[in-house]
């Protein structure tokens, strides 16, 4: 995702991973060199399966200034990642 967007990990505010387990989140964050940008919040609520990323996003509301990477993974080696970029604030 970063290479496709011509970005480095330093240019991203947060890296939100599926909260399957603390071990997985910490291991991936270490490999990405994004430990300070990759929170783990599921220790109190457990693995909430497909809702882990939306739950974490709701807890981090207002903390993203520019961009965020989301990455989910699951059964059968399936995975998906995306980069969300905040363009500006709109008042509707």
C-alpha positions as CSV (number, residue, x, y, z in Angstrom):
1,X,0.0,0.0,0.0
2,X,2.8,2.4,0.9
3,X,4.8,1.8,-2.3
4,X,1.7,2.2,-4.5
5,X,1.0,5.5,-2.8
6,X,4.7,6.6,-2.9
7,X,4.7,7.1,0.8
8,X,6.9,5.9,3.7
9,X,5.6,4.7,7.1
10,X,6.7,8.1,8.5
11,X,4.1,9.9,6.4
12,X,1.2,7.9,7.8
13,X,-0.5,8.9,11.1
14,X,-1.8,5.4,12.1
15,X,-1.6,1.8,11.0
16,X,-4.8,0.0,12.1
17,X,-4.6,-3.8,11.9
18,X,-7.2,-6.4,12.6
19,X,-7.1,-7.0,16.3
20,X,-6.9,-10.8,16.1
21,X,-4.3,-11.1,18.9
22,X,-1.8,-8.9,20.6
23,X,1.0,-11.1,19.3
24,X,0.0,-10.6,15.7
25,X,-0.5,-6.9,16.0
26,X,2.9,-6.4,17.8
27,X,4.7,-8.7,15.4
28,X,3.4,-6.9,12.3
29,X,4.0,-3.5,13.8
30,X,7.6,-4.4,14.5
31,X,8.1,-5.7,10.9
32,X,6.6,-2.4,9.6
33,X,8.6,-0.4,12.0
34,X,5.4,1.3,13.1
35,X,5.1,0.3,16.7
36,X,4.3,3.9,17.8
37,X,1.5,4.1,15.1
38,X,-0.1,0.7,15.5
39,X,-2.4,0.5,18.6
40,X,-3.8,-2.6,20.2
41,X,-7.1,-2.1,21.9
42,X,-8.7,-5.5,22.1
43,X,-7.2,-6.6,25.4
44,X,-10.4,-5.6,27.2
45,X,-12.9,-6.8,24.6
46,X,-11.2,-9.7,22.8
47,X,-11.3,-10.6,19.1
48,X,-14.4,-9.0,17.7
49,X,-13.8,-10.6,14.3
50,X,-14.8,-8.4,11.4
51,X,-15.7,-5.4,13.5
52,X,-12.3,-5.0,15.1
53,X,-11.1,-2.3,12.7
54,X,-14.4,-0.2,12.8
55,X,-14.4,-0.4,16.6
56,X,-10.8,0.8,16.8
57,X,-11.5,3.6,14.3
58,X,-14.3,4.8,16.6
59,X,-11.9,4.9,19.5
60,X,-9.3,6.9,17.6
61,X,-11.7,9.5,16.2
62,X,-10.0,12.8,15.8
63,X,-6.5,11.4,16.0
64,X,-5.9,11.2,12.2
65,X,-4.5,14.3,10.7
66,X,-3.6,13.2,7.2
67,X,-3.7,9.4,6.5
68,X,-4.2,6.0,7.9
69,X,-3.6,2.5,6.7
70,X,-6.2,-0.2,7.4
71,X,-5.3,-3.9,7.1
72,X,-7.6,-6.8,7.8
73,X,-6.8,-10.5,7.5
74,X,-8.6,-13.8,8.2
75,X,-9.2,-17.4,7.5
76,X,-7.6,-19.0,4.5
77,X,-4.8,-16.5,4.2
78,X,-7.2,-13.8,3.0
79,X,-6.2,-10.2,3.6
80,X,-7.0,-6.7,2.4
81,X,-5.3,-3.3,3.0
82,X,-6.1,0.3,2.1
83,X,-4.9,3.8,2.6
84,X,-7.4,6.5,3.6
85,X,-6.3,10.1,3.1
86,X,-8.1,13.0,4.8
87,X,-8.5,15.7,2.2
88,X,-10.3,18.4,4.2
89,X,-13.1,19.1,6.7
90,X,-16.5,19.8,5.3
91,X,-19.4,21.3,7.1
92,X,-22.7,20.0,5.7
